[in-house]
């Protein structure tokens, strides 16, 4: 039975998301593992700061017309996406 992280990644793939920008952290280890298991279908671009992930996802969406996705861990990581 799939867990929540696997369902999330499967949903992103079903929505034709090709790339996720983000910074790994303890709070999203499950999502990172699900992304690793599906790396032939969806790519992960690691950044050095969460704000960069948000800018990259926004630029990706504007330039490609596709869904831009960014990912960060809980706490300050999520706040930095704003």
Beta strands, then each sheet from edge to edge (+ up, - down):
strand 1: 19-22
strand 2: 43-46
strand 3: 69-71
sheet 1: 2+ 1+ 3+
end
